[in-house]
Amino acid sequence: MPTIEAILNIDSNAAFERAALEIFAFQAERCAPYRDYLDAIGVAPGEVQRFADIPYLPIELFKSRKVYCGAKEPEKVFTSSTTGGDTPARHYVENTENYRQTLRKAFSLFYGRPENWSFYALLPCYLEREGSSLVWMADDLIRSGGGGFFLDEYDRLLETMAADERPKILLGVSYALLDLAERHAPRLEGTVVMETGGMKGRRKELPKEELHAILCDAFGTETIHSEYGMAELTSQAYSAGNGIFRTPPWMRITTRDFNDPFERLSAGRRGGINIADLANLHSCAFIETQDAGIVHSDGSFSVLGRMDRTQTRGCNLMVE
């Protein structure tokens, strides 16, 4: 199986295909929930010869099974946020250094070296619980560059940011950014404002375009950036505006038919989002999510919300 270094240096479709098939063969044998799922749907791993034919594991199994094939006890367990007493998903991470390398490499591809930035994290609902991968991610970026975490201390946040002359990223959950916009409307020209989605039941859901328009007007910025990730993934996708997300080279997004999960859709068609995250070396790299979206012809994608009749989860966008 490829190393994390090989994964993070994938530079072509051919290299991605080879690595994906190697990881699939390993996880089909070693990851018990994935092996059981393949058996249940009648897929013989040895007959899968193309990346396009690799089945995706329904994300719900991260709640009910230990999706893990590491050679040792995991160093970290990330959990999804929940609403209404829902069972959290669990992502078992064998090696946190691999997780850190993946985070920093992906971030660097889109924004440059993290040590050149100050990060201000407005993530109250995530800080108030244990096991958040988003808090771990923000903490690592803060340690690299600078900045800090803030709950609802908006005055202190703005004072600290105003005194910081370095390039800045304000990373916030949607409802907290909206609260900041309504209460203070601070001018944040020159600051990258990055929302990570979700009102967390604290406020009424807004269409993404409306939310971003409100934030742009309040903060004096031209665009709102976004981060797309979840507890079950190792990697993140980023949007520099207009809700168009791009992935690092070791990550691929495809869509499936809403009524037939085994039918893959062509670019431009709305469907359920499937994610291949090859940095998920010791869990499952092929995940069938409950998000709806569209993959564009250049491989970028848009998230349209949650699929109908599914439960709301913390790090994902909601149905409008």
Secondary structure, DSSP 4 states (H G I P E B T S, - for coil): ---HHHHHT--SHHHHHHHHHHHHHHHHHH-HHHHHHHHHTT--GGG--SGGG---EETTHHHHS-----SS--SEEEE---STTPPPPEEEES-HHHHHHHHHHHHHHHH--GGG-EEEEE-HHHHTSS--HHHHHHHHHHHHS-EEEESS-HHHHHHHHHT--S-EEEEE-HHHHHHHHHHT----TTEEEEE----TTSS----HHHHHHHHHHHHT-S--EEEE--TT-S--EEESSTT-EE--TTEEEEEE-SS-TT-BPPTT-EEEEEEEETT-TTS-SEEEEEEEEEE-TTS-EEEEEEPTT----TTSPPP-
